[in-house]
Amino acid sequence: MTSDQLNNQSISRLATNKFGGLYLLLTGQRLKQGQGMEKKPIKTFEDLYVWTRAIELVQQVYLLTQGDKLSQDLGLCDQLRRASISISTNIAVGFERYSRREYINFLKIAKGSTAAVRSLLKVALEVGYIEQAECEELYNSAVKLSRMLAIQIQALNKSL
């Protein structure tokens, strides 16, 4: 199973963070029928699967914003980059906080930033800076990331 083939059920199996002995179940590995996912202890935010996906989105956004039309609109280009960076940064900052509630709040901010990325992508599409296919690819990545954050928030809330 690749990371792009994750559905809500498999994403919901992503345990969340260092608090209470919970672990993130790493994905992106091919699993055999009936085989469980490998557990890896979460020691730093870099161990979080959701953070690595957020970094991938940042990379995609930077590649997109180097295009001729979009790069000339400095305001939109900068705002799109900042929104994408905000996702991974808030995941990292929240993870380093001392309480679960603070971590959840930062995850909520990161989730909000996924909405900002989606909105800005639609603006770039509507004004003709990017093509439909480019928009859809990044838009779908942001939606998946938003779902992962929502499920992580939900799991953390249940463990309070």
C-alpha positions as CSV (number, residue, x, y, z in Angstrom):
1,M,0.0,0.0,0.0
2,T,1.5,3.4,-1.0
3,S,1.0,6.5,1.1
4,D,-1.3,7.9,-1.6
5,Q,-3.6,4.9,-1.3
6,L,-4.4,5.6,2.3
7,N,-8.1,5.7,3.0
8,N,-9.8,7.2,6.1
9,Q,-9.8,3.8,7.9
10,S,-6.1,3.3,7.5
11,I,-5.4,7.0,8.4
12,S,-7.5,6.6,11.5
13,R,-5.0,3.9,12.6
14,L,-2.3,6.5,12.8
15,A,-1.8,6.8,16.5
16,T,-0.6,10.2,17.3
17,N,2.3,11.4,19.4
18,K,4.7,10.9,22.3
19,F,2.1,11.5,25.0
20,G,0.7,8.5,26.9
21,G,2.9,6.1,25.1
22,L,1.1,6.5,21.8
23,Y,3.0,5.8,18.6
24,L,2.6,6.7,15.0
25,L,2.1,3.8,12.8
26,L,4.3,4.5,9.8
27,T,2.8,4.0,6.4
28,G,4.0,3.8,2.8
29,Q,5.2,0.2,3.2
30,R,3.8,-2.6,1.2
31,L,1.8,-4.8,3.6
32,K,0.8,-8.5,3.1
33,Q,-2.7,-9.6,3.7
34,G,-3.4,-9.7,7.5
35,Q,0.0,-8.2,8.4
36,G,-0.1,-5.3,10.8
37,M,1.8,-2.1,10.4
38,E,5.2,-1.6,11.9
39,K,5.2,0.6,15.0
40,K,8.0,3.1,15.4
41,P,8.5,5.2,18.5
42,I,7.9,8.9,18.0
43,K,10.8,10.9,19.4
44,T,10.8,14.0,17.3
45,F,8.4,15.7,15.0
46,E,10.4,14.5,12.1
47,D,9.2,11.0,12.9
48,L,5.5,12.0,12.3
49,Y,4.2,10.8,9.1
50,V,1.8,13.8,8.8
51,W,4.8,16.1,9.1
52,T,6.7,14.4,6.3
53,R,3.6,14.7,4.1
54,A,3.4,18.4,4.9
55,I,7.0,18.8,3.8
56,E,6.2,17.1,0.6
57,L,3.4,19.6,0.0
58,V,5.8,22.5,0.6
59,Q,8.1,21.0,-2.0
60,Q,5.2,20.7,-4.5
61,V,4.1,24.3,-3.8
62,Y,7.7,25.7,-4.3
63,L,7.9,23.9,-7.6
64,L,4.6,25.2,-8.7
65,T,5.4,28.8,-7.7
66,Q,8.5,28.9,-9.8
67,G,6.3,28.9,-12.9
68,D,6.4,32.1,-15.0
69,K,2.9,33.4,-14.4
70,L,2.5,32.6,-10.7
71,S,6.0,33.7,-9.8
72,Q,5.3,37.2,-11.2
73,D,2.5,37.7,-8.7
74,L,4.6,38.2,-5.7
75,G,1.7,38.6,-3.3
76,L,-0.1,35.4,-4.2
77,C,3.2,33.4,-4.7
78,D,4.4,34.5,-1.2
79,Q,1.1,33.8,0.5
80,L,0.8,30.3,-1.1
81,R,4.4,29.5,0.0
82,R,3.8,30.8,3.5
83,A,0.5,28.9,4.0
84,S,2.2,25.7,2.9
85,I,5.1,26.2,5.2
86,S,2.7,27.0,8.1
87,I,1.4,23.5,8.0
88,S,4.6,21.7,8.7
89,T,5.8,24.4,11.1
90,N,2.7,24.3,13.2
91,I,2.9,20.5,13.4
92,A,6.6,20.7,14.6
93,V,6.0,23.6,17.1
94,G,2.9,21.8,18.5
95,F,4.8,18.6,18.9
96,E,7.5,20.3,21.0
97,R,4.9,21.9,23.4
98,Y,4.5,20.4,26.8
99,S,0.8,19.7,26.8
100,R,-1.5,17.7,24.6
101,R,-4.0,20.5,24.5
102,E,-1.4,22.9,23.1
103,Y,-0.4,20.2,20.5
104,I,-4.0,19.9,19.4
105,N,-4.3,23.7,19.0
106,F,-1.2,23.8,16.8
107,L,-2.6,20.9,14.7
108,K,-5.8,22.8,14.3
109,I,-3.8,25.8,13.0
110,A,-2.0,23.5,10.6
111,K,-5.3,22.2,9.4
112,G,-6.5,25.7,8.8
113,S,-3.4,26.4,6.7
114,T,-4.4,23.4,4.5
115,A,-7.6,25.3,3.8
116,A,-5.6,28.4,3.0
117,V,-3.5,26.5,0.5
118,R,-6.6,25.1,-1.2
119,S,-8.2,28.5,-1.4
120,L,-5.0,30.1,-2.8
121,L,-4.7,27.3,-5.4
122,K,-8.2,28.1,-6.6
123,V,-7.4,31.8,-6.9
124,A,-4.3,30.9,-8.9
125,L,-6.4,28.7,-11.2
126,E,-9.2,31.2,-11.6
127,V,-6.8,34.0,-12.6
128,G,-5.0,31.7,-15.1
129,Y,-1.7,31.4,-13.4
130,I,-1.8,27.5,-13.2
131,E,-3.4,24.7,-15.1
132,Q,-6.3,22.6,-13.9
133,A,-4.2,19.5,-13.6
134,E,-1.6,21.3,-11.5
135,C,-4.3,22.7,-9.2
136,E,-6.0,19.4,-8.8
137,E,-2.8,17.6,-7.8
138,L,-1.8,20.0,-5.1
139,Y,-5.4,20.5,-4.0
140,N,-5.8,16.8,-3.5
141,S,-2.6,16.6,-1.5
142,A,-3.8,19.4,0.7
143,V,-7.2,17.6,1.2
144,K,-5.4,14.4,2.2
145,L,-3.2,16.2,4.6
146,S,-6.2,18.0,6.1
147,R,-7.9,14.6,6.7
148,M,-4.8,13.2,8.3
149,L,-4.7,16.2,10.7
150,A,-8.4,15.9,11.5
151,I,-8.0,12.2,12.4
152,Q,-4.9,13.0,14.5
153,I,-6.7,15.7,16.3
154,Q,-9.7,13.4,16.9
155,A,-7.4,10.6,18.2
156,L,-5.7,13.1,20.6
157,N,-9.0,14.5,21.8
158,K,-10.1,11.0,22.7
159,S,-7.0,10.4,24.7
160,L,-7.4,13.5,26.9
